[in-house]
Amino acid sequence: MRWESEGIVLGFNLHNEKSYILEVLTKEHGRHKGLIRGIHSKNLRSVIEPGNEVKALWSGRLESHLGNFTIEPVRSWSSLILNRKDKLTALSSLCSLISLTMAEKQPNDLIYYNSKEMIKKMSSDDDDWIKEYINWELGLLSEIGYGIDLSKCAVTSKKDELVYVSPSSGRAVTLEGAGAYKDRLLKLPNFILSHDHEHDNNDILNGLELTEYFLRKRFFEPNNLNFPQSRNRLKEIFNK
């Protein structure tokens, strides 16, 4: 059995002395693993850096088998941001979150497309890339079934002046609706509701803490999974 698909490298782990297990988010076959050899070759090693765009050829006797990957480069996005610790960390976080949350061998066109576009923005001169990244995490939450509702206030039903999110319901709340409980709520940065809204570093931190809370409470902790270290480091970078 053989198939070919475009994909995004998520990472790799040692299998034995001569081979590694490579994980790729493919367009047609979702998150998929396969053995890859020759990884110590300088050319191949640079191709399979997490976040890079590749053409992946998988072959195996049965779909249920681990199989083997042959990889050809399409675009080495990671090489464009080698001097940007923040972007490299965000790229690693993106790949780790996909690897841990997305079901194996289940295609998801929206996550594939959004992830590909997010990586392009990270690799560009777009100063708003971190805002886009936070919105990417919100999209991931929705796709794995744990999206939050920012359409109207959970208390007053108003659609304007939303400034908080309830940690219990995942619904937006206005200042009026929060009342005496505002210190128990998560802050909702304005840029999440309006992309063109101005933001500062505190807004970015509030956005990262918002998505982290729901990723942890609704997915990682119930599934007894460790939260990605790369995602922790990303928040630390913006917390300085």
ChimeraX attribute file (.defattr): number of C-alpha atoms within 10 A of each C-alpha:
attribute: neighborCount
match mode: 1-to-1
recipient: residues
	/A:1	9
	/A:2	13
	/A:3	12
	/A:4	17
	/A:5	16
	/A:6	20
	/A:7	26
	/A:8	27
	/A:9	25
	/A:10	28
	/A:11	20
	/A:12	19
	/A:13	11
	/A:14	13
	/A:15	13
	/A:16	9
	/A:17	7
	/A:18	12
	/A:19	16
	/A:20	18
	/A:21	19
	/A:22	23
	/A:23	25
	/A:24	31
	/A:25	33
	/A:26	27
	/A:27	20
	/A:28	17
	/A:29	18
	/A:30	21
	/A:31	25
	/A:32	22
	/A:33	23
	/A:34	21
	/A:35	21
	/A:36	22
	/A:37	18
	/A:38	12
	/A:39	18
	/A:40	11
	/A:41	9
	/A:42	9
	/A:43	11
	/A:44	16
	/A:45	11
	/A:46	16
	/A:47	23
	/A:48	25
	/A:49	19
	/A:50	24
	/A:51	28
	/A:52	24
	/A:53	26
	/A:54	22
	/A:55	20
	/A:56	24
	/A:57	16
	/A:58	22
	/A:59	19
	/A:60	15
	/A:61	11
	/A:62	10
	/A:63	12
	/A:64	8
	/A:65	11
	/A:66	16
	/A:67	18
	/A:68	22
	/A:69	25
	/A:70	14
	/A:71	20
	/A:72	15
	/A:73	16
	/A:74	15
	/A:75	15
	/A:76	18
	/A:77	20
	/A:78	24
	/A:79	15
	/A:80	15
	/A:81	16
	/A:82	12
	/A:83	9
	/A:84	12
	/A:85	12
	/A:86	19
	/A:87	21
	/A:88	22
	/A:89	19
	/A:90	21
	/A:91	27
	/A:92	22
	/A:93	22
	/A:94	24
	/A:95	24
	/A:96	19
	/A:97	18
	/A:98	19
	/A:99	18
	/A:100	16
	/A:101	16
	/A:102	18
	/A:103	14
	/A:104	15
	/A:105	16
	/A:106	15
	/A:107	18
	/A:108	18
	/A:109	13
	/A:110	13
	/A:111	19
	/A:112	20
	/A:113	11
	/A:114	15
	/A:115	24
	/A:116	16
	/A:117	14
	/A:118	20
	/A:119	23
	/A:120	17
	/A:121	18
	/A:122	25
	/A:123	21
	/A:124	13
	/A:125	9
	/A:126	11
	/A:127	10
	/A:128	13
	/A:129	19
	/A:130	19
	/A:131	18
	/A:132	19
	/A:133	23
	/A:134	22
	/A:135	20
	/A:136	19
	/A:137	22
	/A:138	22
	/A:139	20
	/A:140	24
	/A:141	19
	/A:142	13
	/A:143	15
	/A:144	14
	/A:145	11
	/A:146	17
	/A:147	19
	/A:148	19
	/A:149	16
	/A:150	19
	/A:151	15
	/A:152	17
	/A:153	25
	/A:154	21
	/A:155	13
	/A:156	12
	/A:157	13
	/A:158	16
	/A:159	14
	/A:160	12
	/A:161	15
	/A:162	25
	/A:163	22
	/A:164	26
	/A:165	26
	/A:166	21
	/A:167	16
	/A:168	9
	/A:169	10
	/A:170	19
	/A:171	19
	/A:172	29
	/A:173	32
	/A:174	23
	/A:175	14
	/A:176	15
	/A:177	19
	/A:178	22
	/A:179	10
	/A:180	9
	/A:181	10
	/A:182	18
	/A:183	10
	/A:184	12
	/A:185	18
	/A:186	21
	/A:187	21
	/A:188	22
	/A:189	25
	/A:190	18
	/A:191	18
	/A:192	18
	/A:193	16
	/A:194	9
	/A:195	13
	/A:196	10
	/A:197	10
	/A:198	10
	/A:199	14
	/A:200	8
	/A:201	11
	/A:202	12
	/A:203	18
	/A:204	20
	/A:205	19
	/A:206	17
	/A:207	26
	/A:208	24
	/A:209	17
	/A:210	23
	/A:211	21
	/A:212	20
	/A:213	14
	/A:214	20
	/A:215	22
	/A:216	16
	/A:217	14
	/A:218	16
	/A:219	19
	/A:220	18
	/A:221	13
	/A:222	9
	/A:223	10
	/A:224	9
	/A:225	12
	/A:226	10
	/A:227	17
	/A:228	16
	/A:229	12
	/A:230	19
	/A:231	19
	/A:232	14
	/A:233	15
	/A:234	21
	/A:235	20
	/A:236	12
	/A:237	12
	/A:238	13
	/A:239	11
	/A:240	6
